[in-house]
Amino acid sequence: MATFVLNQPLISLLFMTTLFSHYPASLASTLTEQDNTTTTHLHFYLHDTLSGSNPSAVRVAGLNPNATSLSFGDIVIFDDPLTKEPDLNSTLVGRAQGYYTHVSKEDLTLMMVVNLVFLEGRFNGSTLSVIGRNSVLNKVREFPIVGGTGAFRGATGWVLDQTYSVDPRTGDGIFEFDVFLV
Protein backbone atom coordinates (compact mmCIF):
# COMPACT_ATOMS: atom_id res chain seq x y z
CA MET A 1 0.00 0.00 0.00
CA ALA A 2 1.35 3.42 -1.01
CA THR A 3 1.41 6.29 1.44
CA PHE A 4 1.37 10.00 0.55
CA VAL A 5 3.01 12.60 2.69
CA LEU A 6 1.25 15.96 2.43
CA ASN A 7 3.95 18.54 2.96
CA GLN A 8 3.42 22.32 2.85
CA PRO A 9 4.53 22.85 -0.83
CA LEU A 10 2.17 20.09 -2.00
CA ILE A 11 -0.76 21.50 -0.03
CA SER A 12 -0.06 24.98 -1.45
CA LEU A 13 0.09 23.62 -5.00
CA LEU A 14 -3.22 21.78 -4.59
CA PHE A 15 -4.86 24.87 -3.06
CA MET A 16 -3.60 27.21 -5.82
CA THR A 17 -4.64 24.78 -8.58
CA THR A 18 -8.15 24.49 -7.13
CA LEU A 19 -8.43 28.24 -6.52
CA PHE A 20 -7.29 29.43 -9.97
CA SER A 21 -9.17 26.76 -11.94
CA HIS A 22 -12.43 28.39 -10.74
CA TYR A 23 -11.56 32.03 -11.63
CA PRO A 24 -13.69 33.44 -14.43
CA ALA A 25 -11.94 33.89 -17.80
CA SER A 26 -12.56 37.65 -17.67
CA LEU A 27 -10.19 38.06 -14.70
CA ALA A 28 -7.36 36.30 -16.57
CA SER A 29 -7.79 38.63 -19.57
CA THR A 30 -7.88 41.67 -17.28
CA LEU A 31 -4.53 40.68 -15.80
CA THR A 32 -3.04 40.31 -19.30
CA GLU A 33 -4.33 43.71 -20.41
CA GLN A 34 -2.61 45.45 -17.49
CA ASP A 35 0.77 44.34 -18.84
CA ASN A 36 0.96 47.23 -21.38
CA THR A 37 4.01 49.50 -21.17
CA THR A 38 4.76 52.91 -22.57
CA THR A 39 8.09 54.37 -23.60
CA THR A 40 9.12 58.00 -23.10
CA HIS A 41 11.87 59.44 -25.31
CA LEU A 42 14.00 62.41 -24.17
CA HIS A 43 16.66 64.09 -26.32
CA PHE A 44 19.29 66.60 -25.19
CA TYR A 45 23.01 67.46 -25.27
CA LEU A 46 25.60 67.10 -22.49
CA HIS A 47 28.51 69.58 -22.35
CA ASP A 48 31.62 68.15 -20.63
CA THR A 49 34.18 70.94 -20.13
CA LEU A 50 37.57 69.98 -18.70
CA SER A 51 39.41 73.21 -19.59
CA GLY A 52 39.23 76.91 -18.83
CA SER A 53 38.63 78.87 -15.65
CA ASN A 54 35.19 77.34 -14.97
CA PRO A 55 35.32 73.62 -15.92
CA SER A 56 32.27 71.41 -15.43
CA ALA A 57 34.49 68.30 -15.07
CA VAL A 58 37.55 68.02 -12.82
CA ARG A 59 40.09 65.21 -12.49
CA VAL A 60 40.26 64.40 -8.77
CA ALA A 61 42.52 61.33 -8.77
CA GLY A 62 45.04 59.59 -10.97
CA LEU A 63 48.68 58.68 -11.36
CA ASN A 64 49.58 61.88 -13.20
CA PRO A 65 47.41 64.81 -12.07
CA ASN A 66 49.07 67.19 -14.58
CA ALA A 67 48.40 65.00 -17.65
CA THR A 68 46.39 66.60 -20.46
CA SER A 69 44.62 63.34 -21.38
CA LEU A 70 42.94 60.60 -19.34
CA SER A 71 44.93 57.59 -18.24
CA PHE A 72 44.04 54.28 -16.62
CA GLY A 73 42.87 54.91 -13.04
CA ASP A 74 41.93 58.58 -13.49
CA ILE A 75 38.72 59.70 -11.79
CA VAL A 76 36.77 62.74 -12.99
CA ILE A 77 33.90 64.38 -11.08
CA PHE A 78 31.45 66.36 -13.18
CA ASP A 79 28.45 68.67 -13.03
CA ASP A 80 27.73 69.10 -16.75
CA PRO A 81 24.93 71.20 -18.25
CA LEU A 82 22.25 69.47 -20.35
CA THR A 83 20.77 71.63 -23.13
CA LYS A 84 18.03 71.29 -25.75
CA GLU A 85 20.43 72.02 -28.62
CA PRO A 86 24.20 71.49 -29.12
CA ASP A 87 24.81 75.20 -28.45
CA LEU A 88 25.74 75.70 -24.78
CA ASN A 89 23.63 78.88 -24.79
CA SER A 90 20.43 77.01 -25.76
CA THR A 91 17.78 76.19 -23.16
CA LEU A 92 19.18 74.48 -20.05
CA VAL A 93 17.05 71.39 -19.34
CA GLY A 94 19.13 69.91 -16.52
CA ARG A 95 22.49 68.78 -15.22
CA ALA A 96 24.45 65.55 -15.40
CA GLN A 97 26.15 65.01 -12.04
CA GLY A 98 28.44 62.14 -11.17
CA TYR A 99 31.84 60.69 -11.96
CA TYR A 100 33.67 58.60 -14.51
CA THR A 101 36.73 56.45 -14.05
CA HIS A 102 39.12 55.34 -16.77
CA VAL A 103 38.93 51.56 -16.26
CA SER A 104 40.74 49.98 -19.23
CA LYS A 105 44.49 49.51 -19.68
CA GLU A 106 44.04 48.94 -23.40
CA ASP A 107 41.62 51.57 -24.70
CA LEU A 108 39.58 54.59 -23.68
CA THR A 109 36.83 52.93 -21.65
CA LEU A 110 35.15 54.64 -18.72
CA MET A 111 32.89 53.48 -15.91
CA MET A 112 30.10 56.07 -15.68
CA VAL A 113 27.94 56.85 -12.65
CA VAL A 114 25.54 59.66 -13.57
CA ASN A 115 22.46 61.33 -12.15
CA LEU A 116 20.52 63.24 -14.79
CA VAL A 117 18.80 66.04 -12.89
CA PHE A 118 15.99 67.77 -14.79
CA LEU A 119 15.37 71.47 -14.16
CA GLU A 120 12.58 72.52 -16.51
CA GLY A 121 9.18 71.54 -17.85
CA ARG A 122 7.04 68.73 -16.55
CA PHE A 123 10.10 66.76 -15.35
CA ASN A 124 11.48 69.63 -13.22
CA GLY A 125 12.94 68.14 -10.01
CA SER A 126 12.97 64.55 -11.33
CA THR A 127 16.16 62.52 -11.75
CA LEU A 128 17.38 59.45 -13.61
CA SER A 129 20.26 57.27 -12.38
CA VAL A 130 22.53 55.81 -15.06
CA ILE A 131 25.44 53.44 -14.49
CA GLY A 132 27.48 51.69 -17.14
CA ARG A 133 30.50 51.08 -19.33
CA ASN A 134 31.40 53.82 -21.80
CA SER A 135 33.64 52.68 -24.67
CA VAL A 136 34.34 56.25 -25.74
CA LEU A 137 35.63 55.41 -29.23
CA ASN A 138 32.44 53.53 -30.22
CA LYS A 139 30.08 55.53 -32.44
CA VAL A 140 27.10 54.86 -30.11
CA ARG A 141 27.35 53.89 -26.45
CA GLU A 142 24.46 52.39 -24.48
CA PHE A 143 23.94 52.72 -20.72
CA PRO A 144 21.24 51.22 -18.50
CA ILE A 145 18.91 53.41 -16.47
CA VAL A 146 18.81 51.86 -13.01
CA GLY A 147 16.24 54.09 -11.33
CA GLY A 148 14.85 57.54 -10.87
CA THR A 149 12.96 59.96 -8.66
CA GLY A 150 9.93 62.21 -9.05
CA ALA A 151 8.20 61.62 -12.39
CA PHE A 152 10.78 58.88 -13.05
CA ARG A 153 10.37 56.95 -9.79
CA GLY A 154 11.07 53.28 -10.49
CA ALA A 155 12.16 54.00 -14.07
CA THR A 156 14.03 51.56 -16.21
CA GLY A 157 15.32 52.00 -19.71
CA TRP A 158 18.46 52.93 -21.58
CA VAL A 159 20.52 55.87 -22.79
CA LEU A 160 22.13 56.06 -26.23
CA ASP A 161 25.10 58.45 -26.25
CA GLN A 162 26.87 59.74 -29.37
CA THR A 163 29.77 62.15 -29.62
CA TYR A 164 28.59 65.37 -31.26
CA SER A 165 31.97 67.11 -31.10
CA VAL A 166 35.25 67.01 -29.15
CA ASP A 167 38.05 69.57 -29.02
CA PRO A 168 41.23 67.46 -29.44
CA ARG A 169 43.37 70.10 -27.66
CA THR A 170 41.30 70.28 -24.45
CA GLY A 171 39.15 67.15 -24.40
CA ASP A 172 36.03 69.31 -24.02
CA GLY A 173 33.09 67.56 -25.61
CA ILE A 174 29.44 67.79 -26.55
CA PHE A 175 27.50 64.53 -26.42
CA GLU A 176 24.04 63.81 -27.83
CA PHE A 177 21.80 61.82 -25.50
CA ASP A 178 18.70 59.85 -26.47
CA VAL A 179 16.97 58.54 -23.37
CA PHE A 180 14.31 55.83 -23.56
CA LEU A 181 12.23 55.21 -20.39
CA VAL A 182 9.91 52.29 -19.85
Backbone torsions as a table, in degrees:
resi	resn	phi	psi	omega
1	MET	NA	132.2	-178.8
2	ALA	-85.5	145.1	176.0
3	THR	-119.1	143.4	177.6
4	PHE	-111.4	134.0	175.9
5	VAL	-102.6	119.4	178.6
6	LEU	-90.2	101.2	176.5
7	ASN	-96.5	170.6	-174.7
8	GLN	-58.2	-45.8	178.8
9	PRO	-60.5	-38.2	-179.4
10	LEU	-68.4	-41.5	177.5
11	ILE	-61.8	-43.8	179.4
12	SER	-62.0	-42.8	179.7
13	LEU	-62.4	-45.5	178.7
14	LEU	-62.5	-42.0	179.7
15	PHE	-63.4	-47.0	-178.1
16	MET	-65.4	-40.5	178.7
17	THR	-62.0	-45.1	179.4
18	THR	-66.0	-43.4	-177.7
19	LEU	-63.4	-51.4	-174.3
20	PHE	-77.2	-19.6	177.8
21	SER	-73.0	-13.4	-179.9
22	HIS	-104.5	-0.2	176.6
23	TYR	-69.2	141.8	177.0
24	PRO	-66.8	151.6	-179.0
25	ALA	-60.5	-29.8	-177.9
26	SER	-64.2	-33.1	178.8
27	LEU	-67.8	-41.3	178.3
28	ALA	-61.2	-41.9	179.8
29	SER	-70.3	-32.3	177.3
30	THR	-64.1	-41.9	179.1
31	LEU	-63.1	-39.5	179.4
32	THR	-65.5	-41.7	-177.7
33	GLU	-66.5	-24.4	179.6
34	GLN	-77.6	-2.1	-176.2
35	ASP	-86.9	6.5	179.7
36	ASN	-68.2	144.9	177.0
37	THR	-127.3	155.6	175.2
38	THR	-121.5	153.2	178.9
39	THR	-118.3	133.8	175.4
40	THR	-107.8	134.3	179.5
41	HIS	-113.3	127.3	175.2
42	LEU	-118.5	146.0	-179.1
43	HIS	-138.0	129.3	178.8
44	PHE	-162.8	179.3	-177.1
45	TYR	-122.5	137.4	177.8
46	LEU	-105.6	133.3	-179.8
47	HIS	-111.9	108.9	-179.0
48	ASP	-104.4	107.7	-175.6
49	THR	-112.6	113.7	-180.0
50	LEU	-97.6	-12.5	-172.3
51	SER	-112.8	176.7	175.2
52	GLY	83.8	-174.8	-175.7
53	SER	-83.4	-14.5	-178.6
54	ASN	-134.4	64.4	-177.1
55	PRO	-68.4	151.2	174.8
56	SER	-96.8	-7.5	179.1
57	ALA	-135.4	131.8	-175.3
58	VAL	-132.4	128.6	174.6
59	ARG	-70.9	125.1	-177.8
60	VAL	-112.0	-13.0	178.8
61	ALA	-156.6	151.1	177.8
62	GLY	161.1	168.3	-178.4
63	LEU	-69.8	-34.4	-178.7
64	ASN	-128.3	90.1	-175.1
65	PRO	-63.6	-18.1	-179.3
66	ASN	-95.8	3.2	-179.1
67	ALA	-65.4	148.3	179.2
68	THR	-93.2	-5.8	175.5
69	SER	-131.4	162.8	-179.4
70	LEU	-75.4	144.4	177.8
71	SER	-128.6	163.0	177.4
72	PHE	-51.3	129.3	178.2
73	GLY	94.7	-12.3	179.1
74	ASP	-66.7	143.0	176.8
75	ILE	-123.2	130.2	-179.6
76	VAL	-122.6	128.9	175.3
77	ILE	-98.7	139.1	-178.3
78	PHE	-140.4	154.0	173.1
79	ASP	-139.4	77.6	-171.1
80	ASP	-92.4	139.6	174.9
81	PRO	-71.4	146.5	172.9
82	LEU	-113.6	126.8	-176.8
83	THR	-125.5	160.2	179.2
84	LYS	-67.7	-34.3	-177.1
85	GLU	-123.4	168.3	-179.9
86	PRO	-65.9	-20.1	178.8
87	ASP	-72.8	125.2	-179.4
88	LEU	-58.0	-25.2	-179.8
89	ASN	-85.9	1.1	176.4
90	SER	-74.6	178.1	-174.9
91	THR	-57.1	126.4	175.8
92	LEU	-77.2	121.5	179.5
93	VAL	-104.9	-15.2	-179.8
94	GLY	172.7	-164.8	179.9
95	ARG	-137.2	146.9	171.5
96	ALA	-105.8	117.7	-176.1
97	GLN	-123.7	130.5	179.8
98	GLY	165.9	-147.2	178.9
99	TYR	-149.9	158.0	169.9
100	TYR	-134.1	146.8	-178.2
101	THR	-124.4	132.7	176.5
102	HIS	-75.8	111.7	-169.3
103	VAL	-111.1	-0.4	-177.4
104	SER	-114.4	136.8	175.4
105	LYS	-81.0	-16.5	-171.5
106	GLU	-106.8	-23.2	179.9
107	ASP	-152.2	-179.3	-178.2
108	LEU	-87.0	87.0	178.7
109	THR	-124.1	130.2	-177.3
110	LEU	-114.6	152.1	167.4
111	MET	-100.7	119.8	-175.6
112	MET	-105.5	135.9	170.7
113	VAL	-130.6	109.5	-169.1
114	VAL	-133.4	136.2	166.4
115	ASN	-108.9	120.2	174.3
116	LEU	-90.8	113.8	-175.0
117	VAL	-107.0	117.2	-176.1
118	PHE	-93.1	136.6	-171.1
119	LEU	-121.8	5.1	-178.9
120	GLU	-148.3	162.1	176.6
121	GLY	69.2	-158.8	-174.5
122	ARG	-70.4	-13.6	179.0
123	PHE	-99.9	8.0	-179.8
124	ASN	-52.8	125.5	179.1
125	GLY	90.8	-9.3	179.5
126	SER	-88.9	155.2	179.1
127	THR	-133.8	157.6	170.3
128	LEU	-125.6	139.0	176.9
129	SER	-106.2	127.2	-175.9
130	VAL	-127.1	131.1	178.2
131	ILE	-137.6	133.5	177.5
132	GLY	174.5	178.9	-179.3
133	ARG	-88.4	132.0	-179.0
134	ASN	-119.8	99.2	173.8
135	SER	-83.7	91.4	-167.2
136	VAL	-54.6	-34.3	-175.9
137	LEU	-81.2	-7.1	174.4
138	ASN	-71.8	145.7	-179.9
139	LYS	-59.9	-47.5	179.2
140	VAL	-125.4	132.7	175.9
141	ARG	-113.3	144.4	-179.7
142	GLU	-121.2	133.5	179.5
143	PHE	-127.1	143.7	176.1
144	PRO	-80.7	143.4	169.6
145	ILE	-90.5	124.9	-174.1
146	VAL	-107.3	-0.4	177.7
147	GLY	165.7	-176.4	179.8
148	GLY	-171.1	176.5	177.7
149	THR	-132.9	168.1	178.6
150	GLY	63.5	-128.6	179.7
151	ALA	-62.3	-18.0	-177.1
152	PHE	-106.6	17.6	-179.2
153	ARG	-55.7	126.6	179.1
154	GLY	76.2	12.9	-176.2
155	ALA	-65.8	147.8	167.6
156	THR	-132.4	166.0	-179.9
157	GLY	152.5	-153.6	-176.8
158	TRP	-151.9	158.8	176.9
159	VAL	-119.9	132.0	171.0
160	LEU	-106.5	126.6	-174.5
161	ASP	-120.6	128.6	175.6
162	GLN	-127.5	144.5	175.8
163	THR	-74.6	123.4	176.1
164	TYR	-87.6	-47.4	175.3
165	SER	-161.4	152.1	176.0
166	VAL	-140.8	135.3	174.5
167	ASP	-85.6	112.9	-176.1
168	PRO	-65.2	-22.3	179.7
169	ARG	-75.5	-38.1	-172.3
170	THR	-109.9	-22.9	-174.5
171	GLY	85.5	-2.2	177.5
172	ASP	-63.1	138.3	-177.0
173	GLY	-141.9	156.7	172.1
174	ILE	-118.7	130.4	-175.0
175	PHE	-126.4	133.6	-179.3
176	GLU	-91.1	126.1	-178.5
177	PHE	-112.8	129.3	168.0
178	ASP	-115.3	118.9	-176.3
179	VAL	-110.2	129.8	179.3
180	PHE	-121.4	117.3	-177.5
181	LEU	-108.9	137.7	176.7
182	VAL	-110.1	NA	NA
